[in-house]
Amino acid sequence: MLLGRLYVRFNKSSRAMLYSTIGMKRIVVLLILLTSFVGKGQQSVARQWNEVLLNAIRMDFARPTVHARNLYHTAVLMYDAWAIFDSAAETIFLGKEYGGYNCRFEGIPQPQDRDAARQEIINYAVYRLLRHRFENSPGAEASIGNFTTLFQSNGYDIEFTSTDYGNGSYAALGNYLGEQMIAFGLQDGANEQLEYGNVFYEPSNPPLVLAEYQDPTDIDPNRWQPLSFDLFVDQSGNIVPLAIPSFLSPEWGSVVPFDLNTSSISIKNNGFDSYLYYDIPQPPLIQNSTSVGIDDPYKWHFALVAAWSAHLDPNDPTEMDISPASLGNVNINDYPSSFEEYKAFYDFRDGGDVGKGHEINPNTNLPYAPQIVKRSDYARVLAEFWADGPDSETPPGHWFTILNYVSDHPEINKKFGGVGREINDLEWDVKAYLILGGAMHDAAIAAWGIKGYYDYIRPISAIRYMAGKGQSTDPDLPSFAPHGIPLIPGLIEVIDASDPLAGSEGENINKIKIYTWKGPDYIDDPQTDTAGVGWILGTEWWPYQRGTFVTPPFAGYVSGHSTFSRAAAEVLTLLTGDPFFPGGMGTFDIDANEFLVFEEGPTENLTLQWATYRDASDQTSLSRIWGGIHPPIDDIPGRLIGDHVGKQSFAKAQELFIGKALETFKENAKAIIFPLPFQQQMNIATDFRGKCNVRLYGLDGRLALSKNLELNSLITEINLSSIISGLYVFLVTDANNNIIHQQKVVKN
């Protein structure tokens, strides 16, 4: 079971309390906190603060961008507190100019007990930052109480607020570091001082009033439409009456990143300046079809969402194998780029993608056991599990729970990149959190910059709009309209006079009907009811979501879930040195009729299973289509951006971990090292003659070998039999410590 989710997944009746009152929600979260502190003595201080931060996120407004930033900034504080006492690692913020902010640092004496000093700095720094960041949260009282409980239980004094570390006080240094991050955050482009509000963005379309089924056609069908609720409950369970939620973070592209390439940024204007790190093509805009509307990419993408919503009927007997034997294992080279490739990649009628699964579990060398379940149970569970609601730590936080699950797994080897020596829990956690936090932060900046610029419509608006216009398949049939929805027999049809939907006075004749999940109108008691699937008016189509939430309050293109998840999958793959979960499979158990929140289900027990981190990521993306949140066109660009962001975050962190050793490297140093990979010995061929020093650094920054040599011939043999297998940085310097050569090498 995914242990990280045990803190937040209760049975159905317990989670339903989150909808009743805010006060009851606080009680639930206090129970969560008590659970998270169990076994605290076995966790690093970094892990303790990560858990309490995730709990605070669950009680705050569901803001993926804001919380990706909170997770990252907290990780920076914890990493820098660790790195200042490491011989190889370089800080990222403390003592550096970062994002136009100079965090000055005059140095502090090396402690006799480095671990104790690191813990002291981390506790004070993170406590100060989180108290500030969550002081206006709807769960502020509980969250700040939880921060204080953890801080004091670790033995520290909340009354000590000095930032004067000149006398060697590690507590004061922690306060200073937290204070500096607070100051940095007030000028990093997030508009924190105004509660992350929008400065320039204005929606193009009027709100869609969900309490009534009005004419949905008076909008720009290519642009995002706000939703108007009588009662809005965000993904963290926070209740907002009479609400029209604003577009979250359309200007987020201007926030200071971890390692996005600012030299390649493109600034485009669609009503305001948008900062785009990935200049991807615009999504398909609706075409004026003269016939066969399904040939319009816009109409195909959104019609597919409607088609997949027909899979959500618990009475549908269709079964599928949801084990890694049949699902996953999609290569990035298989991702579509053209419209024809999209149609081949996604199964329009039956759901899913081209993934064929894995032949064997590489950990056991045995085939994965099949798991046959109802497709409707699988699709409904996916939509709920990956939506991260209502007890949401948001998608970035969800991947932190998965990282923590991996770190806790009995089969994990805490070797950075899967090679070299095993490192202790604190070093593992601060490094892992920095990489994942940096990737989640950069994924948010990259994705929301695109969202703000393209301002692309969501399925609830697009499908209702097209259905309101009519059908675009056959000019000789009733209700033909160039912007109409394509007709698909058995899925999208025109209502005739004999149809039960025709109306008592025939008012719906020639309108569009869709065979789909029928929506919240058909659920009176979520403890016992299911909406089921059937024919409804197309203008009344709903995503598979709560009626008090419906769709996230921001544009669709590109998918944040796809971007976050693929970035996280790449981080976990590189961090562990293995694309597979420990043991060859990650799992999460689902209890029958206890998991789904806004309707009854699933009908039977099942277990979500993923062979690889990328399989989990790809499943996340598919879940958003089944959930009615994204069409495929939102998905693939997000996956591709996330792939790049995750790898780039890992590479940046590698440089930091050995930064002190690399800071004087010369790009033009020349030598030839062979054989590579090496086993017991290595040869260096260079024109340099004289005394030199050879050093090998592990990718965790540790010095594995230092040897003085005399290079008097063209080729010199170096005995490295004492070095364990792994990936290293090989460094050769002359007598004056000038770099002769540096290179990454591998020992088998």
Secondary structure, DSSP 8 states (H G I E B T S, - for coil): --GGGGGT---HHHHHGGGT-HHHHHHHHHHHHHHHHTTGGGS-HHHHHHHHHHHHHHHS---HHHHHHHHHHHHHHHHHHHHTT-SS---SSTTSEETTEE---------SSHHHHHHHHHHHHHHHHHHHHTTTSTTHHHHHHHHHHHHHHTT--TT-----GGG--HHHHHHHHHHHHHHHHTSSSS-GGGTT--SS---SS--EETTS-----SS-TTS---EEEEEEE-TT--EEEEE----S-TTGGGS--SS--GGG-EEEESSSEEEESS-----------SS-GGGSHHHHHHHHHHHHGGG--TT---EEE-STTTS----GGGS--SHHHHHHHS-TTT---S----SSBTTTTB-----EEEHHHHHHHHHHHTTT-SS--HHHHHHHHHHHHHHH-TT---BGGG-SSB--HHHHHHHHHHHHHHHHHHHHHHHHHHHHHH----HHHHHHHHHHH-BSS-TTSTTB-TT-B--BTTTEEE--TTSGGG-TTSTTTT-EEEEEE--GGG-S-TTT----EEEEEGGG---SS-TTT-S-SS--SS-HHHHHHHHHHHHHHHHHT-SB-GGG-EEEEE-TTTS-SSS---SS-EEEEESBHHHHHHHHHHHHHHTTS--HHHHHHHHHHHHHHHHHHHHHHHHHHTHHHHTT--TT---EEESSSBSSEEEEE-S--EEEEEEEEETTS-EEEEEEEEE-SSEEEEE-TTS-SEEEEEEEEETT--EEEEEEEEE-
